[in-house]
Amino acid sequence: MIAGKCPAEDATVLRYGLRRLLFGLPLGTANLGVGGMGCWIAADSGGIGLAWILAGPLMAVGLGGVFLLVSRWRARHWITAFDATGFWWMRGKEVALIRWDSLTGAGIYWARSPKDFIRTVELCPRDEIDRDDPLLWRFVRDTDPLRPDLPRLRYRVDVGESTRRT
């Protein structure tokens, strides 16, 4: 981790947490509505009975919506950035940097599904990856090397999905 550092002014910044929050809002809100309906059924039933069999699972869905929205809200300030120095990952006040000169290779991976394009940046480190790094470990993937001279362990950074337009 790097204390007190930040990316350059001309860095490409991806608001990772804000994007997750915005994509999770419709599902979380719908879950809260289902949970509210369960609470309404439970309150209107006049006691514990058959209505609670339906109300219990509906309230559990609502509770799942609460957990989804709270976790996404707490992560709203997570940011990824790319500049001339390297790849930056900022989670609140915690900052991690993968310097370009510490990599043996970098590339862009993309895949096409019927509805989406999935894009990731693949960063292949020259040295061993620190397994105890709490910030960067979330990006580490153990997959087949892109080329024989590259390592199996590498960083995979999701740079977003976009809807396919045909």
Secondary structure as GFF3:
##gff-version 3
##sequence-region A 1 166
A	DSSP	beta_strand	12	14	.	.	.	ID=ss1
A	DSSP	alpha_helix	16	44	.	.	.	ID=ss2
A	DSSP	alpha_helix	50	74	.	.	.	ID=ss3
A	DSSP	beta_strand	79	82	.	.	.	ID=ss4
A	DSSP	beta_strand	86	91	.	.	.	ID=ss5
A	DSSP	beta_strand	94	99	.	.	.	ID=ss6
A	DSSP	three_ten_helix	100	102	.	.	.	ID=ss7
A	DSSP	beta_strand	103	112	.	.	.	ID=ss8
A	DSSP	beta_strand	116	125	.	.	.	ID=ss9
A	DSSP	three_ten_helix	136	139	.	.	.	ID=ss10
A	DSSP	beta_strand	140	142	.	.	.	ID=ss11
A	DSSP	beta_strand	153	163	.	.	.	ID=ss12
###
